[in-house]
Amino acid sequence: MIIRGDLLEQQTMEKPRGGEGTAIRMAYEAACGFKGEVTNFAMMQLDAGSSIGYHAHEGDMEIYLILDGVAKTSDNGEEEILNPGDMLVTKDGESHNLVNDTLEPVTFLALIIKH
């Protein structure tokens, strides 16, 4: 499942959690509600011309949040382009990859949740 960052509703928070000023919150609601143990939470950089191979998730799920750069993915066999702010959610039993065929690195957060 692809969640497009440019389609998320921005929420302005005044004095968030007792702090000062304002913060803009863009919630990825579709990636919430999963129960389990976080087994990986990492910021990753995929260098130009590099890829993460197509693989299935069994007994866990993985979330990629693209921070910088442009990547391609096969989300359960459907080819998509991911831009900064886009999120790829790969649930238990689903498959994906990540390909950087650009000249710039792609930076993203990777989270794996074991069921």
C-alpha positions as CSV (number, residue, x, y, z in Angstrom):
1,M,0.0,0.0,0.0
2,I,1.4,3.4,-1.0
3,I,0.5,6.4,1.1
4,R,1.3,9.7,-0.8
5,G,2.8,12.3,1.4
6,D,1.5,15.2,-0.7
7,L,-2.1,14.0,0.0
8,L,-1.8,14.0,3.8
9,E,-3.8,16.5,5.7
10,Q,-1.5,19.0,7.6
11,Q,-2.5,19.6,11.2
12,T,-1.2,22.7,13.0
13,M,-0.4,22.0,16.7
14,E,-0.1,24.9,19.0
15,K,2.4,24.5,21.9
16,P,2.8,20.7,21.2
17,R,3.0,18.7,24.4
18,G,3.5,21.8,26.5
19,G,6.2,23.2,24.3
20,E,6.5,26.6,22.5
21,G,5.3,27.7,19.1
22,T,3.7,25.5,16.5
23,A,4.4,22.2,14.8
24,I,3.0,20.8,11.6
25,R,1.8,17.2,11.9
26,M,1.2,15.0,8.9
27,A,-0.2,11.7,10.2
28,Y,0.2,8.4,8.3
29,E,-3.0,7.0,9.8
30,A,-3.1,4.0,7.5
31,A,0.2,2.8,9.0
32,C,-1.2,2.7,12.6
33,G,-3.0,0.1,14.5
34,F,-0.6,-2.8,14.1
35,K,0.3,-4.8,17.1
36,G,3.7,-6.4,17.6
37,E,7.3,-5.9,18.4
38,V,9.5,-3.5,16.5
39,T,12.5,-5.5,15.3
40,N,14.1,-2.9,13.1
41,F,13.9,0.9,13.0
42,A,16.6,2.5,10.9
43,M,17.4,5.4,8.7
44,M,18.8,4.0,5.5
45,Q,20.6,5.5,2.5
46,L,20.3,3.6,-0.8
47,D,23.1,4.8,-3.1
48,A,22.7,5.6,-6.7
49,G,22.3,2.5,-8.8
50,S,21.6,0.3,-5.8
51,S,18.5,-1.7,-4.8
52,I,16.9,-3.8,-2.1
53,G,15.8,-7.0,-3.7
54,Y,12.2,-8.1,-4.2
55,H,11.2,-10.1,-1.1
56,A,8.2,-11.3,0.9
57,H,7.4,-10.6,4.5
58,E,6.2,-13.6,6.5
59,G,5.4,-13.1,10.2
60,D,6.2,-9.4,10.1
61,M,5.5,-6.2,8.2
62,E,7.7,-3.4,6.9
63,I,7.2,0.3,6.5
64,Y,9.4,2.6,4.4
65,L,9.1,6.4,4.6
66,I,11.0,8.2,1.9
67,L,12.8,11.2,3.3
68,D,14.9,12.3,0.3
69,G,15.4,11.2,-3.3
70,V,13.2,9.3,-5.7
71,A,12.9,5.5,-5.7
72,K,11.0,2.9,-7.6
73,T,9.2,0.0,-5.9
74,S,7.3,-3.1,-6.9
75,D,4.5,-3.2,-4.4
76,N,3.1,-6.7,-4.7
77,G,4.0,-6.6,-8.4
78,E,2.6,-3.1,-9.0
79,E,5.3,-0.7,-10.2
80,E,5.2,2.7,-8.4
81,I,7.5,5.8,-8.0
82,L,8.1,7.0,-4.4
83,N,8.9,10.6,-3.6
84,P,9.8,12.3,-0.4
85,G,6.9,12.0,2.1
86,D,5.5,8.8,0.4
87,M,5.2,5.7,2.6
88,L,5.2,2.1,1.5
89,V,3.4,-0.3,3.8
90,T,4.2,-4.0,3.2
91,K,2.0,-6.2,5.4
92,D,2.5,-9.8,6.4
93,G,2.3,-12.0,3.3
94,E,3.0,-9.1,0.9
95,S,6.2,-8.4,-1.1
96,H,8.2,-5.4,-2.2
97,N,11.6,-4.0,-3.3
98,L,13.2,-0.6,-3.5
99,V,15.3,0.5,-6.5
100,N,17.4,3.7,-6.9
101,D,18.1,4.1,-10.5
102,T,18.9,7.8,-10.2
103,L,22.2,9.6,-9.8
104,E,21.4,10.7,-6.2
105,P,21.0,8.7,-3.0
106,V,17.6,7.9,-1.6
107,T,17.2,8.3,2.2
108,F,14.4,6.6,4.0
109,L,13.2,5.3,7.4
110,A,12.7,1.5,7.6
111,L,10.6,-0.1,10.3
112,I,9.9,-3.8,10.7
113,I,7.2,-5.0,13.1
114,K,7.0,-8.6,14.1
115,H,3.6,-10.1,14.8
